[in-house]
Amino acid sequence: MASNSHRNQDDVLKSADSTAWFRSYLHGGTSSLISTLITFPLYKTVFRQQLHSTLVREAVAQLFKEGPVKLYRGVAPPLLMRSLNGTLLFGLQDTFLHQISLFSTTPLPRSALPALAGFSAGVVEALLFTPLERVQNVLQNSRNDSRLPTLRSILLKLASRPLASGYYTAFLPILVRNTLGSSLYFGLKDPMSNTLRDNGWSPVAASFMAGALNGAVISLLLYPLSVLVANMQAQAEGGERGVRSSWRHLWAARQHRLPLLYRGGFLVILRSCVTWGITTAINDQLGRHSR
C-alpha cells in the first residue's frame, strides 16, 4: 500500500511538471503573438531604415505611399516566427532551467542559471528560425516585389540555392545575436521585476517595465548585428558573401560612421520597449493566474 501511495505521488508530481512545462510554452506563444500584431508597423518601418538607411519620415512616407493593403505584407512570417519563437523561447528556457536545476552542484551561482538556460534556448531558436527570418526579410524588401510577388515564388527561389546562401544566410550573426539576447533577457528580467515590486510597483507594471527596459538595452547593444542580418538576407539572390565581407561592405555603405549605422535606433528602442514590455507582462500575468 505504501509503495502504491509513493507511486501515485510520483505520478502526480510528474503530471504537474508536464503541465507546468506545457503552460510555459503556451504562455510564451500567446504573449508573443499579441505583441507582434500590435508592433508590426513599427517593425516594418525599422526594417526599411536598416535596409535603405533612410530617415524615419522617409520610411513612414514610403509605407504610406504603398498603402494600407501592403502595410501588413510580410506579416505572416514574423507572426508565425514570433509566435513559435515565443513558444519555444519561454518554453525551452523553462525546460532547460528545470533540467539544470536538478544538478546538486554547478560551477555557476544559482542566480546565473536562468541566463545559461536562455543561452541554450537561443541556440535552438537560431537553428529553427533563421529560415523564417530569411523569408521575412525578402518579403519586406519592396525591391523584390516585381520579381518575386508571392510567398511561394520566394520559397522556391530560396530552396533552389545552397543552404548557406539560401535559407541559412547570415546564420552566424543570428546565432550570436539570439544567444546573447536570450541570456541577458532571462538573466535580468526577474531581478529587475522583483526590485520594482519591492519598491511598490504593481506586478503587471513591474513586469512591463522590466521587459521594456530589457528590450531597449538589448536591442541597442545588438542593433548592429540586426542591421547586418537585414542587409545580408534582404536579397533573394546573392548571399555568398561571408560575414566579414558583408560587414565591411555595410560599414563602407554607412560611410564608416556609427550614427549612420544606428539610424533607426530610436524606433528600435520604441519597438523593443512595446514588444518586450507587452510580451513580458502578458507572460508573467498568465503564469501568475495559472499557479
Wavefront OBJ file of the C-alpha trace (Angstrom):
o trace
v 0.000 0.000 0.000
v 2.809 2.387 0.922
v 4.560 1.533 -2.339
v 1.391 2.303 -4.324
v 0.963 5.579 -2.424
v 4.504 6.696 -3.271
v 3.985 5.677 -6.892
v 0.781 7.716 -7.087
v 2.527 10.733 -5.575
v 5.336 10.436 -8.148
v 2.778 10.243 -10.963
v 1.038 13.364 -9.655
v 4.338 15.254 -9.453
v 5.320 14.204 -12.972
v 1.912 15.240 -14.280
v 2.225 18.619 -12.532
v 5.697 19.137 -14.004
v 4.450 18.295 -17.510
v 1.511 20.670 -17.127
v 3.797 23.461 -15.911
v 6.148 22.947 -18.870
v 3.207 22.989 -21.300
v 1.912 26.216 -19.793
v 5.282 27.930 -20.218
v 5.203 27.084 -23.957
v 1.573 28.198 -24.304
v 2.047 31.463 -22.426
v 5.162 32.344 -24.395
v 3.412 31.813 -27.728
v 0.275 33.743 -26.750
v 2.132 36.782 -25.434
v 4.434 36.913 -28.466
v 1.539 36.659 -30.954
v -0.320 39.595 -29.408
v 2.748 41.830 -29.191
v 3.704 41.068 -32.823
v 0.298 42.086 -34.178
v 0.462 45.371 -32.287
v 4.011 46.339 -33.251
v 4.375 45.051 -36.840
v 4.060 48.517 -38.493
v 6.917 49.722 -36.272
v 8.928 46.633 -37.171
v 8.461 47.231 -40.884
v 9.485 50.888 -40.566
v 12.673 49.888 -38.747
v 13.431 47.256 -41.382
v 13.171 49.826 -44.180
v 15.548 52.113 -42.305
v 18.044 49.323 -41.731
v 17.931 48.287 -45.377
v 17.909 51.649 -47.159
v 19.459 53.907 -44.469
v 16.576 56.385 -44.720
v 15.187 58.867 -42.203
v 12.143 57.963 -40.098
v 9.840 60.271 -42.052
v 11.115 58.854 -45.361
v 10.460 55.271 -44.269
v 6.987 56.184 -42.988
v 6.220 58.121 -46.198
v 7.294 55.091 -48.240
v 4.888 52.842 -46.319
v 2.051 55.365 -46.657
v 2.678 55.543 -50.408
v 2.398 51.764 -50.701
v -0.980 51.931 -48.930
v -2.666 50.013 -46.091
v -3.023 46.834 -48.158
v 0.753 46.443 -48.324
v 1.342 47.648 -44.758
v 0.891 44.139 -43.421
v 2.530 42.459 -46.427
v 5.058 40.099 -44.936
v 3.256 39.851 -41.576
v 2.703 36.090 -41.910
v 6.366 35.026 -41.480
v 7.078 37.291 -38.469
v 3.716 36.426 -36.912
v 4.443 32.736 -37.301
v 8.068 33.209 -36.335
v 7.385 35.354 -33.271
v 4.577 33.085 -32.054
v 6.683 29.954 -32.476
v 9.699 31.870 -31.208
v 7.915 32.888 -28.021
v 6.526 29.386 -27.591
v 9.951 27.782 -27.814
v 12.000 30.564 -26.225
v 9.999 30.726 -22.998
v 9.181 27.012 -23.024
v 12.702 25.779 -23.734
v 14.244 28.221 -21.287
v 11.945 26.921 -18.581
v 12.699 23.321 -19.580
v 16.469 23.871 -19.661
v 16.317 25.742 -16.354
v 14.430 22.875 -14.739
v 16.953 20.326 -16.020
v 19.960 22.394 -14.972
v 18.449 22.952 -11.521
v 18.311 19.190 -10.940
v 22.094 19.102 -10.625
v 23.078 19.369 -6.975
v 26.350 21.123 -7.810
v 27.038 23.533 -10.668
v 30.114 25.702 -11.339
v 27.831 28.732 -11.687
v 25.836 30.516 -8.966
v 22.132 29.682 -8.928
v 21.284 33.250 -9.955
v 23.145 32.718 -13.248
v 21.172 29.612 -14.242
v 18.295 31.495 -15.951
v 20.840 33.219 -18.211
v 22.516 29.885 -19.018
v 19.134 28.337 -19.844
v 18.383 31.390 -22.007
v 21.661 30.889 -23.886
v 20.716 27.270 -24.650
v 17.254 28.343 -25.810
v 18.892 30.971 -28.056
v 20.920 28.288 -29.839
v 17.794 26.270 -30.640
v 15.988 29.464 -31.647
v 18.696 30.371 -34.180
v 18.708 26.875 -35.693
v 14.946 26.773 -36.137
v 14.080 30.335 -37.077
v 16.859 31.552 -39.375
v 14.929 30.269 -42.445
v 11.768 32.129 -41.384
v 13.711 35.329 -40.782
v 15.276 34.937 -44.230
v 11.842 34.668 -45.895
v 10.537 37.577 -43.843
v 13.383 39.896 -44.876
v 12.997 39.027 -48.555
v 9.241 39.651 -48.352
v 9.642 43.040 -46.691
v 12.157 44.329 -49.237
v 9.982 46.173 -51.767
v 12.676 45.763 -54.434
v 11.739 42.082 -54.641
v 8.035 42.756 -55.328
v 8.201 42.629 -59.133
v 10.448 39.560 -59.484
v 9.089 37.619 -56.503
v 5.482 38.751 -55.981
v 4.263 35.809 -53.893
v 5.419 33.854 -50.869
v 5.528 30.684 -52.974
v 7.896 32.256 -55.503
v 10.247 33.301 -52.702
v 10.197 29.853 -51.110
v 11.002 28.197 -54.421
v 13.809 30.657 -55.131
v 15.469 30.115 -51.764
v 15.012 26.337 -51.982
v 16.940 26.316 -55.262
v 20.050 27.709 -53.571
v 22.544 26.068 -51.153
v 21.564 26.406 -47.503
v 24.379 28.849 -46.672
v 23.240 31.295 -49.369
v 19.559 30.333 -49.234
v 17.523 29.728 -46.117
v 20.514 29.915 -43.740
v 22.064 33.139 -44.985
v 23.508 35.137 -42.026
v 23.209 32.197 -39.615
v 26.344 33.097 -37.614
v 25.358 36.686 -36.708
v 21.836 35.458 -35.899
v 23.301 32.801 -33.578
v 25.427 35.389 -31.745
v 22.548 37.871 -31.523
v 19.999 35.341 -30.251
v 22.192 33.641 -27.649
v 23.439 36.924 -26.177
v 19.970 38.477 -26.258
v 18.281 35.499 -24.595
v 20.967 35.259 -21.922
v 20.646 38.931 -21.000
v 16.838 38.903 -21.070
v 16.315 35.894 -18.833
v 19.235 36.816 -16.589
v 17.928 40.330 -15.880
v 14.124 40.081 -16.221
v 13.162 38.627 -12.843
v 15.695 40.578 -10.713
v 14.513 43.843 -12.301
v 10.842 42.953 -11.870
v 11.326 41.899 -8.244
v 13.187 45.121 -7.470
v 10.376 47.215 -8.924
v 7.739 45.255 -6.988
v 9.716 45.748 -3.782
v 9.508 49.484 -4.479
v 5.710 49.483 -4.666
v 5.046 48.751 -8.362
v 2.094 46.514 -9.223
v 3.010 43.067 -10.634
v 1.790 43.924 -14.166
v 3.546 47.308 -14.235
v 6.752 45.802 -12.854
v 6.722 43.038 -15.479
v 6.036 45.513 -18.286
v 8.794 47.890 -17.207
v 11.310 45.075 -16.696
v 10.572 43.745 -20.178
v 10.641 47.217 -21.722
v 13.983 48.168 -20.155
v 15.459 44.804 -21.069
v 14.277 45.130 -24.650
v 15.691 48.633 -25.003
v 19.135 47.797 -23.630
v 19.494 44.521 -25.523
v 18.291 45.922 -28.851
v 20.714 48.840 -28.653
v 23.650 46.580 -27.829
v 22.833 44.114 -30.612
v 21.437 46.588 -33.158
v 24.499 46.440 -35.476
v 24.032 42.666 -35.778
v 20.378 43.164 -36.727
v 21.366 45.667 -39.417
v 23.956 43.225 -40.729
v 21.414 40.381 -40.840
v 18.811 42.525 -42.620
v 21.295 43.534 -45.312
v 22.629 40.009 -45.781
v 19.165 38.460 -46.061
v 17.117 41.080 -47.937
v 18.091 39.966 -51.439
v 16.807 36.611 -52.632
v 19.864 36.241 -54.844
v 23.371 36.580 -53.530
v 24.237 35.520 -50.005
v 27.615 34.075 -50.957
v 29.456 36.974 -49.293
v 30.736 35.992 -45.847
v 30.059 37.755 -42.570
v 33.351 39.676 -42.558
v 32.958 40.809 -46.156
v 29.317 41.761 -45.576
v 30.281 43.788 -42.521
v 32.990 45.670 -44.427
v 30.517 46.408 -47.223
v 27.883 47.608 -44.719
v 30.384 49.763 -42.804
v 31.528 51.386 -46.038
v 27.925 51.974 -47.124
v 27.326 53.766 -43.806
v 30.388 55.947 -44.533
v 32.264 54.478 -41.545
v 30.027 56.449 -39.194
v 28.351 54.941 -36.145
v 25.359 57.355 -36.211
v 24.506 56.169 -39.740
v 24.833 52.537 -38.650
v 22.448 53.259 -35.789
v 19.959 55.105 -37.976
v 16.552 53.881 -36.898
v 17.797 53.301 -33.356
v 15.006 55.396 -31.831
v 12.324 53.249 -33.429
v 14.186 50.114 -32.399
v 14.054 51.283 -28.775
v 10.364 52.123 -29.063
v 9.514 48.850 -30.789
v 11.524 46.783 -28.319
v 10.032 48.601 -25.322
v 6.493 47.941 -26.520
v 7.124 44.405 -27.787
v 9.039 43.054 -24.808
v 7.011 45.063 -22.315
v 3.756 43.559 -23.607
v 5.263 40.092 -24.007
v 6.735 40.038 -20.508
v 3.631 41.477 -18.839
v 1.267 39.017 -20.550
v 3.545 36.034 -19.979
v 4.089 36.814 -16.293
v 0.388 37.539 -15.739
v -0.624 34.252 -17.366
v 1.948 32.497 -15.208
v 0.579 34.082 -12.029
v -3.025 33.104 -12.869
v -2.080 29.501 -13.655
v -0.344 28.876 -10.364
l 1 2 3 4 5 6 7 8 9 10 11 12 13 14 15 16 17 18 19 20 21 22 23 24 25 26 27 28 29 30 31 32 33 34 35 36 37 38 39 40 41 42 43 44 45 46 47 48 49 50 51 52 53 54 55 56 57 58 59 60 61 62 63 64 65 66 67 68 69 70 71 72 73 74 75 76 77 78 79 80 81 82 83 84 85 86 87 88 89 90 91 92 93 94 95 96 97 98 99 100 101 102 103 104 105 106 107 108 109 110 111 112 113 114 115 116 117 118 119 120 121 122 123 124 125 126 127 128 129 130 131 132 133 134 135 136 137 138 139 140 141 142 143 144 145 146 147 148 149 150 151 152 153 154 155 156 157 158 159 160 161 162 163 164 165 166 167 168 169 170 171 172 173 174 175 176 177 178 179 180 181 182 183 184 185 186 187 188 189 190 191 192 193 194 195 196 197 198 199 200 201 202 203 204 205 206 207 208 209 210 211 212 213 214 215 216 217 218 219 220 221 222 223 224 225 226 227 228 229 230 231 232 233 234 235 236 237 238 239 240 241 242 243 244 245 246 247 248 249 250 251 252 253 254 255 256 257 258 259 260 261 262 263 264 265 266 267 268 269 270 271 272 273 274 275 276 277 278 279 280 281 282 283 284 285 286 287 288 289 290 291
